[in-house]
Amino acid sequence: MEANDLNKSGEEKELNSTNAPENAQNEKAEPETAPQEELNEDPIEVTDSKDAGSEGLSEKETITEPALESKSAPTEQDQQAGAEGEEEKPVLEKVDLTILSREQLVKRLKYITSHFDISEIRDEVEEIKSIFYTLYNKEVEVLKERFVESGELEENFAAPNDPLEIEIKELLKDFKHKKIELAKNLEEEKEKNLAAKNEVIEAIKHLINRQESLNETFNEFRTLQHRFHEIGPIPQNKVRDTWDTYNLHIENFYNYVKINKELRDLDLKKNLELKTGLCEKAEKLIDEPFVVNSFKTLQKYHDAWREIGPVPKEVKDEIWERFKAATTIINQKHQAYFEGIKDQLKENLKLKTELCEKAEAILAEAAHSPKEWEAKSKKLIELQQTWKTIGFAPKKDNNAIYDRFRGACDKFFEEKRNFFKAYKNQQQQHLIEKTKLCEKAETMKDSTDWKKTTEEFIRIQKHWKEIGPVPRRQSDAIWHRFRKACDEFFDNKSKFFNHVDESQDDNLKKKEALIEELKNFKNCADNEATFNQLQDYQRQFAEIGHVPFKEKDRINQQFRNEINKHFDNLNMDEYHKNVQKFRNRLENLKNSDHQDDKINQERHKLLTKLKQLETDITVWENNIGFFAKSKSSASLIKDFQHKIENGKRNIKLLQEKIDMLDHMEE
């Protein structure tokens, strides 16, 4: 693989899901369908204050949710949308997004973002984005596989610009801006709502000072209550205090007006029924398998509990303890769930640290050949695939561990690219050198200087093997060019020597016939005539030409033996016989391989003998002078004199042989 195949997994991407497409072109990874949860597992806290008038307020019900949940509850957006009016809107129909093409997904996204509220389409937008990038990454992967199959390096692959991806990124960007604008508007609206609710509370507060009839006061009280509940959401940090203050003045009003006990009891009974229903719903949540969903739903139940109001005093403690018990169990399950996630995150960090160490070890390994680099790449890509199967690390470590792993991978592939760049340059140089060898081979292929050209072809073939590889695209062509020139020369040489072999076989037969004739030759009475005839045999033997190499030494030795027999039988002194035999030997040297080397060796041998004889004669002469003073040394002196005479004859013979060799070299 050989681009850096590591794509940022979901946890390393921008946790705001709408940012994912903006980075998708570089990362080429599927967008995450859910951002990482910030593990703030603060439970729903409860207190034991159960006053009838402030029951729902003294319970510390505020839920601090994990970051995966929206910072503002959907009901706020629903209320905001409702406050804008009752104008008729199109109905958002459910569509099976998994069967749509990328073009259809973009079209669907464009439609829903322009016709529906953000709160209605938030989940569908995320699903469209996830499915779109799943399809997109599959298409990119196919393109990458084709790119590698064409002979290119994986790390050189770059995905082409995709108009659909550009369009969906713009749509998601616009959607993100709308969400930001909506959140801003909601916060402003919450501040306005807070001011409005405070005005209502002030109005309720002053009801107890009114002088009108109880009926009028009570009607206004109900109107203020209705208005308070109609006002939309307020800032989260003001919810508890606002409800505490509101319920305080509600209770004060009830105490002030001392309303009819039956009416009050009816109101308290209705509140009890509502809170009993919330208890039952909360208890069902205990068995809900999805802990996070249970926790989110419980928050809504606490909001509803807060708004209901007081219940009869005799059941106030009981109903509250029941609701608190269910809340405690769900809190504990929620806490245990996130403790488990924390343990898993720590384990993930450990596994990712091990992968970083392995990647750094691979980076440190020396590699000197493409094969070794590809082996290292395979190991690193396997680590990258393993990395993708591991979940998040703890948030404080997540970016650092990713940067460490990505840094090792980036460094590795940078070094690999540098190696192959240098390697390709080296291959180009090899191509230049081999091209020169091809040109040289092509200039020699028609030569008929078989021996010299053969040696040169063998030399450049050896050089060819030493040069090293060339670029793969030119490898076959340059090799076939070189081999064609070599084959053409050696084919010509083979054809030539096949013909020569036939003539050499004929020459062998002729020389064997001449040797048979020489065996049957009888020396004449005339010594000179015999000598001339023997020389004629030598001339004929030399003129016949080459015989097969494996027969050359045998046939030459056989002829030399026969001719020497006849020279030995000539009425000729030993000196001239030796000269003639040496001349016969020289004729054989003329027809031998490496003629010059053999002549030089022979000359060196003769000179060595000559110098040795000259030294011996000097010693013998000195010995004669030494023994001449002794009367009993006559026989020794005679022996030395005989040696000196023989030595001088041999010196003369050696000098003549050396002269014959010198004449051959001329």
C-alpha positions in Angstrom: 0.0 0.0 0.0 1.7 2.7 -1.4 0.3 5.8 -0.2 -0.2 6.4 3.4 -3.3 4.4 3.6 -4.2 5.6 7.2 -7.3 7.7 7.2 -8.4 9.6 10.2 -11.0 7.5 12.0 -14.0 9.1 13.6 -12.5 10.0 16.9 -9.6 11.9 15.2 -12.0 13.9 13.0 -13.8 17.1 14.0 -16.2 15.9 16.7 -18.9 18.3 15.3 -20.4 16.0 12.7 -21.1 18.8 10.3 -17.4 19.5 10.0 -16.6 16.0 8.6 -17.4 16.7 5.0 -15.1 19.7 5.0 -12.2 17.4 5.7 -13.4 14.5 3.7 -11.5 15.3 0.5 -8.2 15.0 2.3 -9.0 12.2 4.7 -11.0 9.8 2.4 -12.6 8.2 5.4 -16.3 7.6 6.2 -17.8 10.3 8.3 -18.6 9.3 11.8 -22.3 8.8 12.5 -21.9 9.9 16.2 -19.3 12.2 17.8 -17.3 11.1 20.8 -19.1 11.4 24.1 -17.5 13.6 26.7 -17.7 11.4 29.8 -19.4 13.8 32.2 -21.7 11.4 34.0 -23.1 13.7 36.6 -26.3 12.0 37.8 -29.7 13.6 38.5 -29.2 14.8 42.0 -32.2 14.7 44.4 -32.8 16.2 47.8 -35.3 15.4 50.5 -37.2 18.7 50.5 -40.8 17.7 49.7 -42.8 20.7 50.7 -46.2 20.7 49.0 -45.7 24.0 47.4 -42.1 23.6 46.4 -41.9 19.9 46.0 -40.9 19.9 42.4 -38.5 22.7 42.9 -36.4 21.7 45.9 -35.6 18.4 44.2 -32.2 19.0 42.6 -33.3 17.6 39.3 -30.9 19.3 36.8 -29.3 16.8 34.5 -25.8 17.5 33.1 -25.8 15.3 30.0 -22.8 13.8 28.2 -21.6 15.9 25.2 -23.1 13.4 22.7 -26.6 14.8 23.6 -27.7 18.1 22.1 -27.0 21.0 24.3 -30.6 22.1 23.9 -33.5 19.8 24.2 -35.7 19.1 21.1 -38.7 20.4 22.9 -37.2 23.9 23.0 -36.9 23.9 19.2 -40.4 22.6 18.9 -41.7 25.4 21.1 -39.6 27.9 19.1 -41.1 26.6 15.9 -44.6 26.7 17.5 -44.1 30.3 18.5 -43.5 31.4 14.9 -47.0 30.7 14.0 -49.4 28.1 12.8 -48.6 28.4 9.1 -49.0 25.1 7.2 -45.8 23.2 6.5 -45.1 20.2 4.2 -45.0 16.8 5.9 -41.5 15.1 6.2 -42.1 11.7 4.7 -39.8 8.8 5.8 -37.5 7.6 3.0 -35.3 4.5 2.9 -32.0 6.3 2.3 -29.9 3.1 2.0 -31.3 2.4 -1.5 -30.5 5.8 -2.9 -27.6 6.7 -5.1 -25.2 9.5 -4.2 -26.9 11.8 -6.7 -30.3 11.0 -5.0 -28.8 11.5 -1.6 -27.6 15.0 -2.5 -31.0 15.8 -4.0 -32.8 14.6 -0.9 -30.4 16.7 1.4 -31.0 19.8 -0.7 -34.8 19.3 -0.5 -35.1 18.7 3.3 -32.7 21.5 4.3 -34.7 24.0 2.3 -38.2 22.9 3.4 -38.1 21.6 7.0 -37.0 22.8 10.4 -33.6 21.8 11.7 -35.1 19.9 14.6 -37.1 17.7 12.2 -34.2 16.8 9.9 -31.2 16.6 12.2 -31.0 12.8 12.3 -31.8 12.4 8.6 -29.0 14.8 7.6 -26.5 12.8 9.6 -27.7 9.6 8.0 -27.5 11.0 4.5 -24.0 12.2 5.2 -22.9 8.8 6.5 -24.4 6.8 3.6 -23.1 9.3 1.0 -19.5 9.0 2.3 -19.7 5.2 2.6 -20.6 5.1 -1.1 -18.0 7.7 -2.0 -15.2 6.0 -0.1 -16.0 2.7 -1.8 -15.8 4.4 -5.2 -12.5 5.9 -4.2 -11.2 2.5 -3.1 -12.0 1.0 -6.4 -10.2 3.8 -8.2 -7.2 3.3 -5.9 -7.1 -0.5 -6.6 -7.1 0.2 -10.4 -4.4 2.8 -9.9 -2.2 0.3 -8.1 -3.0 -2.5 -10.6 -1.8 -0.2 -13.4 1.7 -0.4 -11.8 1.7 2.9 -9.9 2.6 3.3 -6.2 -0.3 3.4 -3.8 1.0 6.5 -1.9 0.9 8.4 -5.2 -2.8 8.0 -5.5 -5.0 11.1 -5.2 -8.8 10.9 -5.5 -10.2 13.0 -8.3 -12.4 16.0 -7.6 -16.0 14.8 -7.2 -18.8 17.4 -8.0 -21.3 15.6 -5.8 -18.9 15.6 -2.9 -18.3 19.4 -3.4 -22.0 20.0 -3.5 -22.8 17.9 -0.4 -20.0 19.7 1.5 -21.6 23.1 0.7 -25.1 21.8 1.7 -23.7 20.5 5.0 -21.8 23.7 5.6 -25.0 25.7 5.1 -26.9 23.3 7.4 -24.2 23.9 10.1 -24.5 27.6 9.8 -28.3 27.3 10.1 -27.8 25.3 13.3 -25.4 27.8 14.7 -27.8 30.6 13.9 -30.8 28.7 15.4 -28.8 28.1 18.6 -28.0 31.8 18.8 -31.6 32.8 18.2 -32.8 30.2 20.8 -30.4 31.7 23.4 -31.7 35.2 22.7 -35.3 33.9 22.9 -34.5 32.2 26.2 -33.3 35.4 27.6 -36.5 37.1 26.5 -38.6 34.2 27.9 -36.7 34.6 31.2 -37.6 38.2 31.4 -41.3 37.4 30.5 -41.5 34.7 33.2 -40.0 37.1 35.8 -42.7 39.6 34.9 -45.4 36.9 35.4 -43.8 35.9 38.8 -43.9 39.6 39.9 -47.5 39.9 38.8 -48.4 36.7 40.9 -46.4 38.1 43.8 -48.5 41.3 43.8 -51.8 39.5 43.6 -52.0 39.1 47.4 -52.1 42.9 47.7 -55.1 43.3 45.3 -58.4 44.6 46.6 -60.7 43.1 43.9 -63.0 40.3 44.5 -61.6 36.8 45.1 -63.2 35.6 41.9 -61.5 38.3 39.8 -58.2 37.7 41.5 -58.4 34.0 41.1 -59.2 34.4 37.4 -56.2 36.7 36.9 -54.1 34.1 38.8 -55.1 31.4 36.4 -54.4 33.7 33.5 -50.9 34.4 34.8 -50.3 30.7 35.4 -51.4 29.9 31.8 -49.2 32.7 30.5 -46.2 31.4 32.5 -46.5 27.9 31.0 -46.9 29.2 27.5 -43.7 31.1 27.6 -40.9 29.1 25.9 -37.7 27.7 27.4 -35.2 29.8 29.4 -31.4 29.5 30.0 -30.6 26.2 31.7 -28.8 27.8 34.6 -31.9 29.9 35.5 -34.4 27.0 35.3 -34.2 25.9 38.9 -34.2 29.4 40.5 -37.1 30.5 38.3 -39.2 27.5 39.2 -38.4 27.8 42.9 -39.5 31.4 42.9 -42.6 30.7 40.8 -43.8 27.9 43.0 -43.0 29.9 46.2 -45.3 32.7 45.1 -47.9 30.1 43.9 -48.0 28.7 47.4 -48.1 32.1 48.9 -51.1 32.9 46.7 -52.9 29.7 47.8 -52.3 30.5 51.4 -53.5 34.0 50.8 -56.7 33.4 49.1 -57.5 30.3 51.2 -59.3 28.8 48.3 -62.0 26.3 48.7 -60.6 23.1 50.2 -62.5 21.0 47.7 -61.0 22.9 44.8 -57.5 22.7 46.3 -57.9 19.0 47.0 -59.0 18.4 43.5 -56.0 20.2 42.2 -53.7 18.2 44.5 -55.3 15.0 43.5 -54.8 15.7 39.8 -51.1 16.5 40.5 -50.8 13.2 42.3 -52.2 11.3 39.4 -49.7 13.0 37.0 -46.8 12.3 39.3 -47.8 8.7 39.9 -47.8 8.3 36.1 -44.3 9.7 35.9 -43.2 7.3 38.6 -44.5 4.4 36.6 -42.8 5.6 33.5 -39.5 6.1 35.3 -39.7 2.6 36.8 -40.2 1.2 33.3 -37.0 2.9 32.2 -35.0 0.8 34.7 -35.4 -2.2 32.3 -34.6 -0.2 29.2 -31.5 -1.8 27.6 -30.2 1.5 26.2 -28.9 3.3 29.3 -28.2 6.6 27.5 -31.7 6.7 26.1 -33.1 6.0 29.6 -31.1 8.8 31.1 -32.2 11.3 28.4 -35.9 10.3 28.9 -35.6 10.6 32.6 -34.5 14.2 32.2 -37.8 14.9 30.4 -39.7 13.3 33.2 -37.9 15.5 35.8 -38.9 18.6 33.7 -42.5 17.4 33.7 -42.4 16.6 37.5 -41.1 20.2 38.1 -44.0 21.7 36.2 -46.8 19.6 37.8 -47.0 21.3 41.2 -47.8 20.0 44.8 -49.6 16.9 45.9 -51.5 16.1 49.1 -49.2 16.3 52.2 -50.0 12.8 53.4 -48.5 11.2 50.2 -45.9 13.9 49.4 -43.0 11.9 50.9 -44.2 8.6 49.5 -44.6 9.8 45.9 -41.3 11.6 46.0 -39.4 8.7 47.5 -40.8 6.5 44.8 -39.7 8.8 42.0 -36.3 9.4 43.6 -35.7 5.6 43.9 -36.2 5.1 40.2 -34.0 8.1 39.5 -31.2 6.7 41.7 -31.2 3.3 40.0 -31.1 4.8 36.5 -28.3 7.2 37.7 -26.3 4.2 39.0 -26.7 2.3 35.7 -25.7 5.4 33.8 -22.7 5.8 36.0 -21.7 2.2 35.6 -22.1 2.4 31.8 -19.7 5.3 31.6 -17.3 3.7 34.0 -17.2 0.8 31.6 -16.6 3.2 28.7 -13.7 4.8 30.6 -12.1 1.4 31.1 -12.5 0.6 27.4 -11.0 4.0 26.5 -8.0 3.2 28.7 -7.6 -0.2 27.0 -7.9 1.4 23.6 -5.1 3.8 24.6 -2.9 0.9 25.6 -3.6 -0.9 22.3 -2.9 2.3 20.3 0.3 2.9 22.2 1.5 -0.6 21.3 0.7 0.2 17.6 2.7 3.4 17.8 5.7 1.5 19.2 5.4 -1.1 16.4 5.1 1.6 13.8 8.2 3.4 15.2 10.1 0.1 15.2 9.2 -0.5 11.5 10.3 3.1 10.8 13.7 2.4 12.4 14.3 -0.8 10.5 16.8 -0.4 7.7 15.7 -1.2 4.1 17.9 -1.1 1.1 15.8 -2.7 -1.7 12.3 -2.3 -3.1 11.5 -5.8 -1.8 12.4 -4.8 1.7 10.5 -1.5 1.5 7.4 -3.3 0.3 7.7 -5.8 3.1 7.8 -2.9 5.6 4.9 -1.2 3.9 2.8 -4.4 4.2 3.5 -4.5 8.0 2.7 -0.8 8.5 -0.6 -1.0 6.5 -1.6 -4.0 8.6 -1.0 -1.8 11.7 -3.2 0.9 10.1 -6.0 -1.6 9.5 -5.7 -2.7 13.1 -5.8 0.9 14.3 -9.1 1.4 12.5 -10.7 -1.4 14.5 -9.8 0.2 17.8 -12.2 2.7 19.3 -11.6 6.0 21.0 -8.9 6.7 23.5 -9.6 9.0 26.5 -10.4 12.5 25.2 -7.3 14.1 26.8 -5.0 11.5 25.1 -6.9 10.9 21.8 -5.3 13.6 19.6 -1.8 13.1 21.0 -1.9 9.3 20.4 -3.3 9.8 16.9 -0.7 12.4 16.1 2.1 10.1 17.3 0.8 7.2 15.1 0.1 9.4 12.1 3.6 11.0 12.5 5.3 7.6 12.3 3.3 6.6 9.3 3.9 9.9 7.5 7.6 9.7 8.2 7.8 6.2 6.9 6.0 6.9 3.7 8.1 10.0 3.2 11.3 8.0 3.5 9.8 5.3 1.2 9.0 8.0 -1.4 12.5 9.4 -1.2 14.0 5.9 -1.6 11.9 5.1 -4.7 12.7 8.5 -6.1 16.4 7.8 -5.8 15.9 4.2 -6.9 14.1 5.4 -10.1 17.0 7.8 -10.8 19.4 4.9 -10.4 17.3 2.8 -12.8 17.4 5.6 -15.3 21.2 5.6 -15.1 21.2 1.8 -15.5 19.1 2.3 -18.6 21.6 4.7 -20.0 24.5 2.2 -19.4 22.6 -0.7 -20.8 21.6 1.3 -23.9 25.4 1.9 -24.5 26.0 -1.8 -24.2 23.3 -2.4 -26.7 24.8 0.0 -29.1 28.3 -1.6 -28.7 26.8 -5.1 -29.2 25.1 -3.9 -32.4 28.3 -2.6 -33.8 30.1 -5.9 -33.1 27.4 -8.4 -34.2 28.6 -8.6 -37.8 32.3 -9.1 -36.9 34.1 -12.2 -38.1 37.0 -11.8 -35.7 35.5 -14.6 -33.8 38.0 -15.0 -31.0 38.4 -11.3 -30.1 34.7 -10.5 -30.6 33.6 -13.5 -28.5 35.8 -12.3 -25.6 34.4 -8.8 -25.9 30.8 -10.1 -26.0 31.4 -12.2 -22.9 32.9 -9.1 -21.2 29.9 -6.9 -21.9 27.5 -9.6 -20.9 29.2 -9.8 -17.6 29.0 -6.0 -17.3 25.3 -6.2 -18.1 24.6 -8.5 -15.2 26.6 -6.2 -12.9 24.7 -3.0 -13.8 21.4 -3.6 -12.1 17.7 -3.2 -13.0 16.2 -0.6 -15.3 12.7 0.9 -15.1 10.1 -1.9 -15.5 8.5 -0.3 -18.5 11.8 -0.4 -20.5 13.1 -3.7 -19.0 11.8 -6.1 -21.6 12.6 -3.9 -24.6 16.2 -3.1 -23.6 16.9 -6.8 -22.7 15.5 -8.0 -26.1 17.5 -5.5 -27.9 20.7 -6.6 -26.2 20.0 -10.3 -26.5 19.1 -9.9 -30.2 22.6 -8.4 -31.0 24.3 -11.2 -28.9 22.3 -14.0 -30.5 22.9 -12.6 -34.0 26.7 -12.7 -33.5 26.8 -16.1 -31.9 24.5 -17.6 -34.5 26.8 -16.3 -37.2 29.8 -17.7 -35.3 28.0 -21.1 -34.9 27.2 -21.3 -38.6 30.8 -20.4 -39.5 32.4 -23.0 -37.2 29.9 -25.7 -38.3 31.3 -25.3 -41.7 34.9 -25.2 -40.3 34.2 -28.4 -38.4 33.4 -30.2 -41.6 36.6 -29.0 -43.3 38.6 -29.9 -40.2 37.3 -33.4 -40.3 38.6 -33.6 -43.9 41.9 -32.2 -42.8 42.2 -34.9 -40.0 41.6 -37.6 -42.6 44.3 -36.1 -44.8 46.8 -35.9 -42.0 46.1 -39.4 -40.9 46.7 -40.6 -44.5 49.9 -38.6 -44.7 51.1 -40.2 -41.4 50.4 -43.7 -42.9 52.4 -42.7 -45.9 55.2 -41.5 -43.7 55.2 -44.8 -41.8 55.7 -46.7 -45.0 58.4 -44.4 -46.3 61.9 -46.0 -46.6 65.0 -43.8 -46.3 67.0 -43.6 -49.5 70.7 -44.3 -49.8 71.1 -40.7 -50.7 71.1 -38.9 -47.4 70.2 -35.5 -49.0 67.3 -36.9 -51.0 65.9 -38.5 -47.9 66.2 -35.2 -46.0 64.5 -33.3 -48.8 61.6 -35.8 -48.9 61.1 -35.6 -45.1 61.0 -31.8 -45.3 58.4 -32.2 -48.1 56.3 -34.4 -45.7 56.6 -31.6 -43.1 55.5 -29.0 -45.6 52.4 -31.1 -46.7 51.4 -31.7 -43.1 51.6 -27.9 -42.3 49.6 -27.0 -45.5 46.7 -29.3 -44.8 45.3 -26.9 -42.2 43.5 -27.2 -38.9 42.0 -30.4 -37.5 39.3 -30.7 -34.7 40.7 -29.2 -31.5 40.4 -32.4 -29.5 42.4 -34.3 -32.1 45.1 -31.6 -32.6 47.7 -32.7 -30.0 47.3 -36.4 -30.8 47.8 -36.0 -34.6 50.7 -33.5 -34.2 52.5 -35.8 -31.7 51.9 -38.8 -33.9 53.4 -37.0 -37.0 56.3 -35.7 -34.9 57.2 -39.2 -33.6 57.2 -40.6 -37.2 59.2 -37.9 -38.7 61.7 -38.0 -35.9 62.2 -41.7 -36.4 63.3 -41.0 -40.0 65.6 -38.2 -39.0 67.2 -40.4 -36.4 68.0 -43.0 -39.2 69.6 -40.3 -41.4 73.4 -40.4 -41.7 73.7 -37.1 -39.9 75.5 -36.0 -36.8 73.5 -35.4 -33.6 73.8 -31.7 -33.9 72.0 -31.4 -37.2 69.4 -34.0 -36.1 68.6 -31.9 -33.0 68.3 -28.8 -35.2 66.0 -30.6 -37.5 63.8 -32.0 -34.7 63.6 -28.5 -33.2 62.5 -27.1 -36.6 59.8 -29.7 -36.7 58.6 -28.7 -33.3 58.5 -25.0 -34.4 56.3 -26.0 -37.2 53.8 -27.4 -34.7 54.1 -24.2 -32.6 53.0 -22.2 -35.6 49.7 -24.1 -35.8 49.0 -24.0 -32.1 46.7 -21.7 -30.0 48.5 -18.9 -28.1 51.4 -19.2 -30.4 53.2 -16.1 -29.1 53.0 -17.2 -25.5 54.4 -20.6 -26.3 57.3 -19.2 -28.3 58.2 -16.8 -25.5 58.1 -19.7 -23.0 60.3 -21.8 -25.2 62.8 -18.9 -25.7 62.9 -18.3 -22.0 63.6 -22.0 -21.3 66.5 -22.0 -23.9 68.0 -18.9 -22.5 67.9 -20.3 -19.0 69.8 -23.5 -20.2 72.3 -21.3 -22.1 73.1 -19.2 -19.1 73.4 -22.3 -16.9 75.9 -24.0 -19.4 78.0 -20.8 -19.5 78.1 -20.8 -15.7 79.0 -24.5 -15.6 81.8 -24.1 -18.2 83.3 -21.2 -16.2 83.3 -23.4 -13.1 84.8 -26.3 -15.0 87.6 -24.1 -16.4 88.4 -22.8 -13.0 88.6 -26.4 -11.7 91.1 -27.3 -14.4 93.3 -24.5 -13.3 93.1 -25.7 -9.8 93.8 -29.3 -10.5 96.7 -28.6 -13.0 99.1 -28.2 -10.1 98.5 -31.7 -9.0 100.3 -34.6 -10.8 97.6 -37.1 -9.9 94.7 -35.1 -11.3 95.2 -35.9 -15.0 92.0 -38.0 -15.3 89.9 -35.3 -13.6 91.3 -32.6 -15.9 90.5 -34.8 -18.9 86.9 -35.3 -17.6 86.4 -31.5 -17.1 87.8 -30.9 -20.6 85.3 -33.3 -22.1 82.4 -31.6 -20.2 83.6 -28.2 -21.5 83.6 -29.4 -25.1 80.1 -30.9 -24.8 78.9 -27.7 -23.1 80.2 -25.5 -25.9 78.5 -27.7 -28.5 75.3 -27.5 -26.6 75.7 -23.7 -26.3 76.1 -23.5 -30.1 72.9 -25.6 -30.5 71.0 -23.5 -28.0 72.0 -20.3 -29.7 70.9 -21.6 -33.1 67.5 -22.7 -31.7 67.2 -19.2 -30.1 68.0 -17.7 -33.5 65.3 -19.8 -35.2 62.8 -18.6 -32.6 63.8 -15.0 -33.2 63.3 -15.5 -36.9 59.8 -16.8 -36.3 58.9 -13.6 -34.4 60.0 -11.4 -37.2 
